[in-house]
Amino acid sequence: MQILQQHQHEDAWSYCFIGIWPVYTLGYLITDITAIQLVRNDLQRRSTLAGTAQITRFRYDLEELWASRNKD
């Protein structure tokens, strides 16, 4: 989480494709709303800058997961 916080405003970080997998995995592991928002913002920024379909799919998957946890 600290790494995401440190790089949250860096375009180079957001363009780096290899960073998407750790962020996506982290999204499955977190439950804290602040952490979820940080991951959500990171994926949104990546999506805006890179605009790949894979990032959009990852965002969709995580949003569904987070929403399902809130239903319980």
N, CA, C, O and CB atoms as a CASP TS submission, in Angstrom:
PFRMAT TS
TARGET T0000
AUTHOR 0000-0000-0000
METHOD Language model
MODEL 1
PARENT N/A
ATOM      1  N   MET     1       0.815  -1.178   0.000  1.00  0.00           N
ATOM      2  CA  MET     1       0.000   0.000   0.000  1.00  0.00           C
ATOM      3  C   MET     1       0.872   1.260   0.000  1.00  0.00           C
ATOM      4  O   MET     1       0.545   2.260  -0.638  1.00  0.00           O
ATOM      5  CB  MET     1      -0.935  -0.012   1.197  1.00  0.00           C
ATOM      6  N   GLN     2       1.968   1.186   0.718  1.00  0.00           N
ATOM      7  CA  GLN     2       2.864   2.331   0.768  1.00  0.00           C
ATOM      8  C   GLN     2       3.418   2.661  -0.620  1.00  0.00           C
ATOM      9  O   GLN     2       3.573   3.833  -0.964  1.00  0.00           O
ATOM     10  CB  GLN     2       4.008   2.061   1.745  1.00  0.00           C
ATOM     11  N   ILE     3       3.711   1.652  -1.400  1.00  0.00           N
ATOM     12  CA  ILE     3       4.230   1.882  -2.753  1.00  0.00           C
ATOM     13  C   ILE     3       3.172   2.562  -3.609  1.00  0.00           C
ATOM     14  O   ILE     3       3.488   3.490  -4.353  1.00  0.00           O
ATOM     15  CB  ILE     3       4.676   0.552  -3.407  1.00  0.00           C
ATOM     16  N   LEU     4       1.928   2.123  -3.517  1.00  0.00           N
ATOM     17  CA  LEU     4       0.849   2.776  -4.276  1.00  0.00           C
ATOM     18  C   LEU     4       0.703   4.231  -3.866  1.00  0.00           C
ATOM     19  O   LEU     4       0.529   5.105  -4.715  1.00  0.00           O
ATOM     20  CB  LEU     4      -0.484   2.037  -4.069  1.00  0.00           C
ATOM     21  N   GLN     5       0.772   4.491  -2.579  1.00  0.00           N
ATOM     22  CA  GLN     5       0.662   5.869  -2.101  1.00  0.00           C
ATOM     23  C   GLN     5       1.798   6.727  -2.641  1.00  0.00           C
ATOM     24  O   GLN     5       1.575   7.868  -3.048  1.00  0.00           O
ATOM     25  CB  GLN     5       0.659   5.905  -0.571  1.00  0.00           C
ATOM     26  N   GLN     6       3.004   6.192  -2.648  1.00  0.00           N
ATOM     27  CA  GLN     6       4.160   6.962  -3.100  1.00  0.00           C
ATOM     28  C   GLN     6       4.092   7.321  -4.579  1.00  0.00           C
ATOM     29  O   GLN     6       4.612   8.358  -4.993  1.00  0.00           O
ATOM     30  CB  GLN     6       5.423   6.191  -2.829  1.00  0.00           C
ATOM     31  N   HIS     7       3.456   6.473  -5.371  1.00  0.00           N
ATOM     32  CA  HIS     7       3.466   6.663  -6.816  1.00  0.00           C
ATOM     33  C   HIS     7       2.105   7.072  -7.392  1.00  0.00           C
ATOM     34  O   HIS     7       1.923   7.069  -8.609  1.00  0.00           O
ATOM     35  CB  HIS     7       3.926   5.401  -7.478  1.00  0.00           C
ATOM     36  N   GLN     8       1.173   7.414  -6.545  1.00  0.00           N
ATOM     37  CA  GLN     8      -0.185   7.643  -7.018  1.00  0.00           C
ATOM     38  C   GLN     8      -0.357   8.798  -7.998  1.00  0.00           C
ATOM     39  O   GLN     8      -1.378   8.869  -8.681  1.00  0.00           O
ATOM     40  CB  GLN     8      -1.051   7.876  -5.865  1.00  0.00           C
ATOM     41  N   HIS     9       0.600   9.690  -8.082  1.00  0.00           N
ATOM     42  CA  HIS     9       0.485  10.823  -9.009  1.00  0.00           C
ATOM     43  C   HIS     9       1.534  10.790 -10.121  1.00  0.00           C
ATOM     44  O   HIS     9       1.735  11.786 -10.816  1.00  0.00           O
ATOM     45  CB  HIS     9       0.605  12.124  -8.244  1.00  0.00           C
ATOM     46  N   GLU    10       2.198   9.654 -10.287  1.00  0.00           N
ATOM     47  CA  GLU    10       3.257   9.545 -11.284  1.00  0.00           C
ATOM     48  C   GLU    10       2.744   8.882 -12.552  1.00  0.00           C
ATOM     49  O   GLU    10       2.283   7.741 -12.518  1.00  0.00           O
ATOM     50  CB  GLU    10       4.441   8.761 -10.722  1.00  0.00           C
ATOM     51  N   ASP    11       2.823   9.590 -13.660  1.00  0.00           N
ATOM     52  CA  ASP    11       2.383   9.035 -14.938  1.00  0.00           C
ATOM     53  C   ASP    11       3.195   7.808 -15.330  1.00  0.00           C
ATOM     54  O   ASP    11       2.636   6.833 -15.833  1.00  0.00           O
ATOM     55  CB  ASP    11       2.481  10.090 -16.029  1.00  0.00           C
ATOM     56  N   ALA    12       4.496   7.842 -15.108  1.00  0.00           N
ATOM     57  CA  ALA    12       5.351   6.711 -15.485  1.00  0.00           C
ATOM     58  C   ALA    12       4.911   5.436 -14.760  1.00  0.00           C
ATOM     59  O   ALA    12       4.913   4.355 -15.348  1.00  0.00           O
ATOM     60  CB  ALA    12       6.833   7.023 -15.165  1.00  0.00           C
ATOM     61  N   TRP    13       4.541   5.562 -13.512  1.00  0.00           N
ATOM     62  CA  TRP    13       4.043   4.424 -12.744  1.00  0.00           C
ATOM     63  C   TRP    13       2.748   3.890 -13.365  1.00  0.00           C
ATOM     64  O   TRP    13       2.581   2.682 -13.533  1.00  0.00           O
ATOM     65  CB  TRP    13       3.810   4.826 -11.267  1.00  0.00           C
ATOM     66  N   SER    14       1.866   4.779 -13.692  1.00  0.00           N
ATOM     67  CA  SER    14       0.561   4.387 -14.223  1.00  0.00           C
ATOM     68  C   SER    14       0.654   3.776 -15.617  1.00  0.00           C
ATOM     69  O   SER    14      -0.180   2.949 -15.987  1.00  0.00           O
ATOM     70  CB  SER    14      -0.360   5.583 -14.255  1.00  0.00           C
ATOM     71  N   TYR    15       1.638   4.168 -16.378  1.00  0.00           N
ATOM     72  CA  TYR    15       1.836   3.597 -17.715  1.00  0.00           C
ATOM     73  C   TYR    15       2.517   2.232 -17.683  1.00  0.00           C
ATOM     74  O   TYR    15       2.443   1.482 -18.657  1.00  0.00           O
ATOM     75  CB  TYR    15       2.654   4.546 -18.560  1.00  0.00           C
ATOM     76  N   CYS    16       3.167   1.907 -16.594  1.00  0.00           N
ATOM     77  CA  CYS    16       3.921   0.665 -16.494  1.00  0.00           C
ATOM     78  C   CYS    16       2.974  -0.534 -16.443  1.00  0.00           C
ATOM     79  O   CYS    16       2.275  -0.746 -15.451  1.00  0.00           O
ATOM     80  CB  CYS    16       4.828   0.685 -15.253  1.00  0.00           C
ATOM     81  N   PHE    17       2.963  -1.305 -17.514  1.00  0.00           N
ATOM     82  CA  PHE    17       2.033  -2.423 -17.619  1.00  0.00           C
ATOM     83  C   PHE    17       2.292  -3.512 -16.586  1.00  0.00           C
ATOM     84  O   PHE    17       1.355  -4.144 -16.098  1.00  0.00           O
ATOM     85  CB  PHE    17       2.104  -3.013 -18.995  1.00  0.00           C
ATOM     86  N   ILE    18       3.553  -3.730 -16.256  1.00  0.00           N
ATOM     87  CA  ILE    18       3.868  -4.808 -15.325  1.00  0.00           C
ATOM     88  C   ILE    18       3.299  -4.537 -13.923  1.00  0.00           C
ATOM     89  O   ILE    18       3.099  -5.473 -13.149  1.00  0.00           O
ATOM     90  CB  ILE    18       5.381  -5.001 -15.247  1.00  0.00           C
ATOM     91  N   GLY    19       3.044  -3.301 -13.603  1.00  0.00           N
ATOM     92  CA  GLY    19       2.497  -2.957 -12.297  1.00  0.00           C
ATOM     93  C   GLY    19       1.040  -3.319 -12.115  1.00  0.00           C
ATOM     94  O   GLY    19       0.554  -3.340 -10.984  1.00  0.00           O
ATOM     95  N   ILE    20       0.336  -3.601 -13.184  1.00  0.00           N
ATOM     96  CA  ILE    20      -1.086  -3.883 -13.076  1.00  0.00           C
ATOM     97  C   ILE    20      -1.368  -5.185 -12.334  1.00  0.00           C
ATOM     98  O   ILE    20      -2.332  -5.259 -11.572  1.00  0.00           O
ATOM     99  CB  ILE    20      -1.702  -3.936 -14.449  1.00  0.00           C
ATOM    100  N   TRP    21      -0.560  -6.198 -12.538  1.00  0.00           N
ATOM    101  CA  TRP    21      -0.817  -7.486 -11.881  1.00  0.00           C
ATOM    102  C   TRP    21      -0.707  -7.413 -10.358  1.00  0.00           C
ATOM    103  O   TRP    21      -1.590  -7.928  -9.672  1.00  0.00           O
ATOM    104  CB  TRP    21       0.149  -8.527 -12.402  1.00  0.00           C
ATOM    105  N   PRO    22       0.326  -6.803  -9.805  1.00  0.00           N
ATOM    106  CA  PRO    22       0.361  -6.684  -8.340  1.00  0.00           C
ATOM    107  C   PRO    22      -0.805  -5.854  -7.786  1.00  0.00           C
ATOM    108  O   PRO    22      -1.344  -6.175  -6.727  1.00  0.00           O
ATOM    109  CB  PRO    22       1.681  -6.058  -7.906  1.00  0.00           C
ATOM    110  N   VAL    23      -1.186  -4.810  -8.484  1.00  0.00           N
ATOM    111  CA  VAL    23      -2.306  -3.973  -8.030  1.00  0.00           C
ATOM    112  C   VAL    23      -3.600  -4.778  -8.061  1.00  0.00           C
ATOM    113  O   VAL    23      -4.401  -4.713  -7.129  1.00  0.00           O
ATOM    114  CB  VAL    23      -2.439  -2.701  -8.912  1.00  0.00           C
ATOM    115  N   TYR    24      -3.797  -5.524  -9.121  1.00  0.00           N
ATOM    116  CA  TYR    24      -4.987  -6.367  -9.261  1.00  0.00           C
ATOM    117  C   TYR    24      -5.038  -7.416  -8.143  1.00  0.00           C
ATOM    118  O   TYR    24      -6.081  -7.610  -7.519  1.00  0.00           O
ATOM    119  CB  TYR    24      -5.000  -7.057 -10.647  1.00  0.00           C
ATOM    120  N   THR    25      -3.932  -8.076  -7.899  1.00  0.00           N
ATOM    121  CA  THR    25      -3.860  -9.079  -6.839  1.00  0.00           C
ATOM    122  C   THR    25      -4.123  -8.455  -5.482  1.00  0.00           C
ATOM    123  O   THR    25      -4.865  -9.005  -4.669  1.00  0.00           O
ATOM    124  CB  THR    25      -2.499  -9.768  -6.844  1.00  0.00           C
ATOM    125  N   LEU    26      -3.520  -7.320  -5.244  1.00  0.00           N
ATOM    126  CA  LEU    26      -3.739  -6.602  -3.993  1.00  0.00           C
ATOM    127  C   LEU    26      -5.221  -6.292  -3.798  1.00  0.00           C
ATOM    128  O   LEU    26      -5.738  -6.366  -2.683  1.00  0.00           O
ATOM    129  CB  LEU    26      -2.918  -5.308  -3.968  1.00  0.00           C
ATOM    130  N   GLY    27      -5.893  -5.948  -4.881  1.00  0.00           N
ATOM    131  CA  GLY    27      -7.317  -5.649  -4.813  1.00  0.00           C
ATOM    132  C   GLY    27      -8.145  -6.791  -4.263  1.00  0.00           C
ATOM    133  O   GLY    27      -9.163  -6.555  -3.613  1.00  0.00           O
ATOM    134  N   TYR    28      -7.733  -8.013  -4.508  1.00  0.00           N
ATOM    135  CA  TYR    28      -8.437  -9.180  -3.971  1.00  0.00           C
ATOM    136  C   TYR    28      -8.184  -9.381  -2.484  1.00  0.00           C
ATOM    137  O   TYR    28      -9.011  -9.966  -1.785  1.00  0.00           O
ATOM    138  CB  TYR    28      -8.024 -10.423  -4.725  1.00  0.00           C
ATOM    139  N   LEU    29      -7.065  -8.905  -2.007  1.00  0.00           N
ATOM    140  CA  LEU    29      -6.662  -9.167  -0.633  1.00  0.00           C
ATOM    141  C   LEU    29      -7.139  -8.123   0.369  1.00  0.00           C
ATOM    142  O   LEU    29      -7.226  -8.406   1.563  1.00  0.00           O
ATOM    143  CB  LEU    29      -5.187  -9.264  -0.566  1.00  0.00           C
ATOM    144  N   ILE    30      -7.442  -6.942  -0.095  1.00  0.00           N
ATOM    145  CA  ILE    30      -7.754  -5.850   0.829  1.00  0.00           C
ATOM    146  C   ILE    30      -9.245  -5.793   1.155  1.00  0.00           C
ATOM    147  O   ILE    30     -10.092  -6.200   0.360  1.00  0.00           O
ATOM    148  CB  ILE    30      -7.302  -4.516   0.240  1.00  0.00           C
ATOM    149  N   THR    31      -9.536  -5.276   2.345  1.00  0.00           N
ATOM    150  CA  THR    31     -10.929  -5.085   2.758  1.00  0.00           C
ATOM    151  C   THR    31     -11.177  -3.685   3.312  1.00  0.00           C
ATOM    152  O   THR    31     -12.320  -3.235   3.387  1.00  0.00           O
ATOM    153  CB  THR    31     -11.311  -6.124   3.803  1.00  0.00           C
ATOM    154  N   ASP    32     -10.122  -3.012   3.692  1.00  0.00           N
ATOM    155  CA  ASP    32     -10.222  -1.668   4.242  1.00  0.00           C
ATOM    156  C   ASP    32     -10.651  -0.686   3.156  1.00  0.00           C
ATOM    157  O   ASP    32     -10.095  -0.697   2.058  1.00  0.00           O
ATOM    158  CB  ASP    32      -8.882  -1.234   4.864  1.00  0.00           C
ATOM    159  N   ILE    33     -11.628   0.156   3.449  1.00  0.00           N
ATOM    160  CA  ILE    33     -12.183   1.077   2.458  1.00  0.00           C
ATOM    161  C   ILE    33     -11.133   2.061   1.944  1.00  0.00           C
ATOM    162  O   ILE    33     -11.168   2.435   0.772  1.00  0.00           O
ATOM    163  CB  ILE    33     -13.359   1.842   3.053  1.00  0.00           C
ATOM    164  N   THR    34     -10.213   2.479   2.788  1.00  0.00           N
ATOM    165  CA  THR    34      -9.151   3.402   2.358  1.00  0.00           C
ATOM    166  C   THR    34      -8.223   2.707   1.363  1.00  0.00           C
ATOM    167  O   THR    34      -7.825   3.303   0.362  1.00  0.00           O
ATOM    168  CB  THR    34      -8.340   3.918   3.581  1.00  0.00           C
ATOM    169  N   ALA    35      -7.885   1.468   1.633  1.00  0.00           N
ATOM    170  CA  ALA    35      -7.039   0.700   0.724  1.00  0.00           C
ATOM    171  C   ALA    35      -7.764   0.425  -0.593  1.00  0.00           C
ATOM    172  O   ALA    35      -7.164   0.502  -1.665  1.00  0.00           O
ATOM    173  CB  ALA    35      -6.611  -0.621   1.380  1.00  0.00           C
ATOM    174  N   ILE    36      -9.045   0.108  -0.507  1.00  0.00           N
ATOM    175  CA  ILE    36      -9.838  -0.117  -1.713  1.00  0.00           C
ATOM    176  C   ILE    36      -9.852   1.133  -2.572  1.00  0.00           C
ATOM    177  O   ILE    36      -9.708   1.052  -3.791  1.00  0.00           O
ATOM    178  CB  ILE    36     -11.273  -0.535  -1.355  1.00  0.00           C
ATOM    179  N   GLN    37     -10.021   2.264  -1.958  1.00  0.00           N
ATOM    180  CA  GLN    37     -10.053   3.521  -2.716  1.00  0.00           C
ATOM    181  C   GLN    37      -8.711   3.801  -3.378  1.00  0.00           C
ATOM    182  O   GLN    37      -8.664   4.311  -4.498  1.00  0.00           O
ATOM    183  CB  GLN    37     -10.434   4.689  -1.799  1.00  0.00           C
ATOM    184  N   LEU    38      -7.633   3.473  -2.701  1.00  0.00           N
ATOM    185  CA  LEU    38      -6.299   3.668  -3.281  1.00  0.00           C
ATOM    186  C   LEU    38      -6.110   2.775  -4.514  1.00  0.00           C
ATOM    187  O   LEU    38      -5.604   3.229  -5.540  1.00  0.00           O
ATOM    188  CB  LEU    38      -5.202   3.367  -2.228  1.00  0.00           C
ATOM    189  N   VAL    39      -6.514   1.519  -4.412  1.00  0.00           N
ATOM    190  CA  VAL    39      -6.417   0.607  -5.555  1.00  0.00           C
ATOM    191  C   VAL    39      -7.357   1.067  -6.672  1.00  0.00           C
ATOM    192  O   VAL    39      -6.980   1.068  -7.844  1.00  0.00           O
ATOM    193  CB  VAL    39      -6.754  -0.849  -5.128  1.00  0.00           C
ATOM    194  N   ARG    40      -8.557   1.451  -6.313  1.00  0.00           N
ATOM    195  CA  ARG    40      -9.529   1.939  -7.297  1.00  0.00           C
ATOM    196  C   ARG    40      -8.969   3.145  -8.059  1.00  0.00           C
ATOM    197  O   ARG    40      -9.069   3.216  -9.284  1.00  0.00           O
ATOM    198  CB  ARG    40     -10.857   2.317  -6.601  1.00  0.00           C
ATOM    199  N   ASN    41      -8.390   4.076  -7.330  1.00  0.00           N
ATOM    200  CA  ASN    41      -7.810   5.266  -7.966  1.00  0.00           C
ATOM    201  C   ASN    41      -6.640   4.906  -8.876  1.00  0.00           C
ATOM    202  O   ASN    41      -6.488   5.469  -9.960  1.00  0.00           O
ATOM    203  CB  ASN    41      -7.349   6.263  -6.902  1.00  0.00           C
ATOM    204  N   ASP    42      -5.808   3.955  -8.419  1.00  0.00           N
ATOM    205  CA  ASP    42      -4.672   3.533  -9.234  1.00  0.00           C
ATOM    206  C   ASP    42      -5.168   2.921 -10.546  1.00  0.00           C
ATOM    207  O   ASP    42      -4.653   3.245 -11.616  1.00  0.00           O
ATOM    208  CB  ASP    42      -3.791   2.519  -8.460  1.00  0.00           C
ATOM    209  N   LEU    43      -6.143   2.060 -10.467  1.00  0.00           N
ATOM    210  CA  LEU    43      -6.670   1.427 -11.679  1.00  0.00           C
ATOM    211  C   LEU    43      -7.371   2.439 -12.580  1.00  0.00           C
ATOM    212  O   LEU    43      -7.287   2.347 -13.805  1.00  0.00           O
ATOM    213  CB  LEU    43      -7.638   0.301 -11.310  1.00  0.00           C
ATOM    214  N   GLN    44      -8.055   3.395 -11.981  1.00  0.00           N
ATOM    215  CA  GLN    44      -8.710   4.434 -12.781  1.00  0.00           C
ATOM    216  C   GLN    44      -7.677   5.269 -13.525  1.00  0.00           C
ATOM    217  O   GLN    44      -7.845   5.585 -14.702  1.00  0.00           O
ATOM    218  CB  GLN    44      -9.580   5.339 -11.890  1.00  0.00           C
ATOM    219  N   ARG    45      -6.622   5.615 -12.832  1.00  0.00           N
ATOM    220  CA  ARG    45      -5.561   6.412 -13.463  1.00  0.00           C
ATOM    221  C   ARG    45      -4.899   5.632 -14.595  1.00  0.00           C
ATOM    222  O   ARG    45      -4.657   6.177 -15.673  1.00  0.00           O
ATOM    223  CB  ARG    45      -4.502   6.830 -12.420  1.00  0.00           C
ATOM    224  N   ARG    46      -4.608   4.358 -14.349  1.00  0.00           N
ATOM    225  CA  ARG    46      -4.028   3.515 -15.390  1.00  0.00           C
ATOM    226  C   ARG    46      -4.961   3.411 -16.592  1.00  0.00           C
ATOM    227  O   ARG    46      -4.524   3.469 -17.741  1.00  0.00           O
ATOM    228  CB  ARG    46      -3.722   2.119 -14.839  1.00  0.00           C
ATOM    229  N   SER    47      -6.235   3.260 -16.311  1.00  0.00           N
ATOM    230  CA  SER    47      -7.222   3.146 -17.378  1.00  0.00           C
ATOM    231  C   SER    47      -7.291   4.424 -18.206  1.00  0.00           C
ATOM    232  O   SER    47      -7.371   4.375 -19.434  1.00  0.00           O
ATOM    233  CB  SER    47      -8.594   2.824 -16.796  1.00  0.00           C
ATOM    234  N   THR    48      -7.261   5.550 -17.536  1.00  0.00           N
ATOM    235  CA  THR    48      -7.318   6.840 -18.224  1.00  0.00           C
ATOM    236  C   THR    48      -6.081   7.059 -19.091  1.00  0.00           C
ATOM    237  O   THR    48      -6.191   7.511 -20.231  1.00  0.00           O
ATOM    238  CB  THR    48      -7.455   7.979 -17.208  1.00  0.00           C
ATOM    239  N   LEU    49      -4.914   6.741 -18.555  1.00  0.00           N
ATOM    240  CA  LEU    49      -3.672   6.980 -19.279  1.00  0.00           C
ATOM    241  C   LEU    49      -3.387   5.918 -20.345  1.00  0.00           C
ATOM    242  O   LEU    49      -2.988   6.251 -21.462  1.00  0.00           O
ATOM    243  CB  LEU    49      -2.524   7.040 -18.306  1.00  0.00           C
ATOM    244  N   ALA    50      -3.588   4.656 -20.005  1.00  0.00           N
ATOM    245  CA  ALA    50      -3.231   3.581 -20.936  1.00  0.00           C
ATOM    246  C   ALA    50      -4.426   3.115 -21.767  1.00  0.00           C
ATOM    247  O   ALA    50      -4.286   2.774 -22.941  1.00  0.00           O
ATOM    248  CB  ALA    50      -2.649   2.401 -20.170  1.00  0.00           C
ATOM    249  N   GLY    51      -5.593   3.105 -21.145  1.00  0.00           N
ATOM    250  CA  GLY    51      -6.816   2.773 -21.852  1.00  0.00           C
ATOM    251  C   GLY    51      -6.901   1.370 -22.425  1.00  0.00           C
ATOM    252  O   GLY    51      -7.535   1.173 -23.462  1.00  0.00           O
ATOM    253  N   THR    52      -6.276   0.381 -21.776  1.00  0.00           N
ATOM    254  CA  THR    52      -6.357  -0.973 -22.298  1.00  0.00           C
ATOM    255  C   THR    52      -7.597  -1.691 -21.774  1.00  0.00           C
ATOM    256  O   THR    52      -8.099  -1.398 -20.689  1.00  0.00           O
ATOM    257  CB  THR    52      -5.101  -1.756 -21.934  1.00  0.00           C
ATOM    258  N   ALA    53      -8.065  -2.622 -22.561  1.00  0.00           N
ATOM    259  CA  ALA    53      -9.250  -3.395 -22.181  1.00  0.00           C
ATOM    260  C   ALA    53      -8.978  -4.255 -20.948  1.00  0.00           C
ATOM    261  O   ALA    53      -9.888  -4.512 -20.160  1.00  0.00           O
ATOM    262  CB  ALA    53      -9.705  -4.281 -23.347  1.00  0.00           C
ATOM    263  N   GLN    54      -7.750  -4.695 -20.779  1.00  0.00           N
ATOM    264  CA  GLN    54      -7.426  -5.534 -19.628  1.00  0.00           C
ATOM    265  C   GLN    54      -7.587  -4.766 -18.320  1.00  0.00           C
ATOM    266  O   GLN    54      -8.101  -5.311 -17.343  1.00  0.00           O
ATOM    267  CB  GLN    54      -6.000  -6.073 -19.749  1.00  0.00           C
ATOM    268  N   ILE    55      -7.163  -3.537 -18.290  1.00  0.00           N
ATOM    269  CA  ILE    55      -7.318  -2.729 -17.081  1.00  0.00           C
ATOM    270  C   ILE    55      -8.797  -2.528 -16.779  1.00  0.00           C
ATOM    271  O   ILE    55      -9.216  -2.609 -15.624  1.00  0.00           O
ATOM    272  CB  ILE    55      -6.607  -1.363 -17.237  1.00  0.00           C
ATOM    273  N   THR    56      -9.574  -2.272 -17.801  1.00  0.00           N
ATOM    274  CA  THR    56     -11.022  -2.115 -17.620  1.00  0.00           C
ATOM    275  C   THR    56     -11.621  -3.391 -17.049  1.00  0.00           C
ATOM    276  O   THR    56     -12.463  -3.330 -16.153  1.00  0.00           O
ATOM    277  CB  THR    56     -11.707  -1.754 -18.957  1.00  0.00           C
ATOM    278  N   ARG    57     -11.207  -4.527 -17.546  1.00  0.00           N
ATOM    279  CA  ARG    57     -11.702  -5.809 -17.045  1.00  0.00           C
ATOM    280  C   ARG    57     -11.301  -6.031 -15.595  1.00  0.00           C
ATOM    281  O   ARG    57     -12.115  -6.488 -14.793  1.00  0.00           O
ATOM    282  CB  ARG    57     -11.183  -6.951 -17.908  1.00  0.00           C
ATOM    283  N   PHE    58     -10.075  -5.721 -15.253  1.00  0.00           N
ATOM    284  CA  PHE    58      -9.620  -5.860 -13.876  1.00  0.00           C
ATOM    285  C   PHE    58     -10.438  -4.968 -12.941  1.00  0.00           C
ATOM    286  O   PHE    58     -10.832  -5.395 -11.856  1.00  0.00           O
ATOM    287  CB  PHE    58      -8.128  -5.517 -13.769  1.00  0.00           C
ATOM    288  N   ARG    59     -10.688  -3.744 -13.362  1.00  0.00           N
ATOM    289  CA  ARG    59     -11.497  -2.826 -12.551  1.00  0.00           C
ATOM    290  C   ARG    59     -12.888  -3.394 -12.334  1.00  0.00           C
ATOM    291  O   ARG    59     -13.408  -3.369 -11.219  1.00  0.00           O
ATOM    292  CB  ARG    59     -11.589  -1.442 -13.220  1.00  0.00           C
ATOM    293  N   TYR    60     -13.481  -3.901 -13.388  1.00  0.00           N
ATOM    294  CA  TYR    60     -14.815  -4.482 -13.299  1.00  0.00           C
ATOM    295  C   TYR    60     -14.829  -5.666 -12.330  1.00  0.00           C
ATOM    296  O   TYR    60     -15.716  -5.761 -11.482  1.00  0.00           O
ATOM    297  CB  TYR    60     -15.298  -4.923 -14.689  1.00  0.00           C
ATOM    298  N   ASP    61     -13.863  -6.559 -12.451  1.00  0.00           N
ATOM    299  CA  ASP    61     -13.773  -7.719 -11.557  1.00  0.00           C
ATOM    300  C   ASP    61     -13.688  -7.299 -10.094  1.00  0.00           C
ATOM    301  O   ASP    61     -14.401  -7.827  -9.241  1.00  0.00           O
ATOM    302  CB  ASP    61     -12.560  -8.572 -11.921  1.00  0.00           C
ATOM    303  N   LEU    62     -12.808  -6.346  -9.819  1.00  0.00           N
ATOM    304  CA  LEU    62     -12.624  -5.912  -8.437  1.00  0.00           C
ATOM    305  C   LEU    62     -13.856  -5.185  -7.898  1.00  0.00           C
ATOM    306  O   LEU    62     -14.225  -5.377  -6.740  1.00  0.00           O
ATOM    307  CB  LEU    62     -11.403  -5.008  -8.332  1.00  0.00           C
ATOM    308  N   GLU    63     -14.486  -4.368  -8.710  1.00  0.00           N
ATOM    309  CA  GLU    63     -15.696  -3.675  -8.252  1.00  0.00           C
ATOM    310  C   GLU    63     -16.788  -4.675  -7.896  1.00  0.00           C
ATOM    311  O   GLU    63     -17.506  -4.486  -6.915  1.00  0.00           O
ATOM    312  CB  GLU    63     -16.203  -2.699  -9.329  1.00  0.00           C
ATOM    313  N   GLU    64     -16.918  -5.736  -8.686  1.00  0.00           N
ATOM    314  CA  GLU    64     -17.891  -6.786  -8.373  1.00  0.00           C
ATOM    315  C   GLU    64     -17.549  -7.479  -7.065  1.00  0.00           C
ATOM    316  O   GLU    64     -18.429  -7.728  -6.241  1.00  0.00           O
ATOM    317  CB  GLU    64     -17.954  -7.811  -9.506  1.00  0.00           C
ATOM    318  N   LEU    65     -16.282  -7.789  -6.874  1.00  0.00           N
ATOM    319  CA  LEU    65     -15.839  -8.430  -5.641  1.00  0.00           C
ATOM    320  C   LEU    65     -16.120  -7.542  -4.439  1.00  0.00           C
ATOM    321  O   LEU    65     -16.701  -7.993  -3.451  1.00  0.00           O
ATOM    322  CB  LEU    65     -14.348  -8.762  -5.715  1.00  0.00           C
ATOM    323  N   TRP    66     -15.710  -6.286  -4.521  1.00  0.00           N
ATOM    324  CA  TRP    66     -15.922  -5.377  -3.389  1.00  0.00           C
ATOM    325  C   TRP    66     -17.402  -5.192  -3.091  1.00  0.00           C
ATOM    326  O   TRP    66     -17.795  -5.138  -1.926  1.00  0.00           O
ATOM    327  CB  TRP    66     -15.279  -4.020  -3.667  1.00  0.00           C
ATOM    328  N   ALA    67     -18.221  -5.096  -4.120  1.00  0.00           N
ATOM    329  CA  ALA    67     -19.668  -4.942  -3.929  1.00  0.00           C
ATOM    330  C   ALA    67     -20.253  -6.200  -3.266  1.00  0.00           C
ATOM    331  O   ALA    67     -21.119  -6.095  -2.397  1.00  0.00           O
ATOM    332  CB  ALA    67     -20.373  -4.667  -5.291  1.00  0.00           C
ATOM    333  N   SER    68     -19.790  -7.368  -3.669  1.00  0.00           N
ATOM    334  CA  SER    68     -20.317  -8.607  -3.084  1.00  0.00           C
ATOM    335  C   SER    68     -19.944  -8.722  -1.607  1.00  0.00           C
ATOM    336  O   SER    68     -20.713  -9.271  -0.817  1.00  0.00           O
ATOM    337  CB  SER    68     -19.789  -9.829  -3.855  1.00  0.00           C
ATOM    338  N   ARG    69     -18.803  -8.223  -1.238  1.00  0.00           N
ATOM    339  CA  ARG    69     -18.402  -8.253   0.173  1.00  0.00           C
ATOM    340  C   ARG    69     -19.288  -7.331   1.007  1.00  0.00           C
ATOM    341  O   ARG    69     -19.549  -7.612   2.177  1.00  0.00           O
ATOM    342  CB  ARG    69     -16.922  -7.844   0.323  1.00  0.00           C
ATOM    343  N   ASN    70     -19.743  -6.253   0.422  1.00  0.00           N
ATOM    344  CA  ASN    70     -20.599  -5.308   1.143  1.00  0.00           C
ATOM    345  C   ASN    70     -22.015  -5.846   1.334  1.00  0.00           C
ATOM    346  O   ASN    70     -22.746  -5.364   2.199  1.00  0.00           O
ATOM    347  CB  ASN    70     -20.650  -3.981   0.401  1.00  0.00           C
ATOM    348  N   LYS    71     -22.405  -6.828   0.544  1.00  0.00           N
ATOM    349  CA  LYS    71     -23.736  -7.408   0.662  1.00  0.00           C
ATOM    350  C   LYS    71     -23.859  -8.336   1.860  1.00  0.00           C
ATOM    351  O   LYS    71     -24.953  -8.537   2.389  1.00  0.00           O
ATOM    352  CB  LYS    71     -24.084  -8.156  -0.597  1.00  0.00           C
ATOM    353  N   ASP    72     -22.739  -8.900   2.284  1.00  0.00           N
ATOM    354  CA  ASP    72     -22.751  -9.876   3.395  1.00  0.00           C
ATOM    355  C   ASP    72     -22.946  -9.230   4.725  1.00  0.00           C
ATOM    356  O   ASP    72     -22.979  -9.917   5.746  1.00  0.00           O
ATOM    357  CB  ASP    72     -21.479 -10.663   3.422  1.00  0.00           C
TER
END
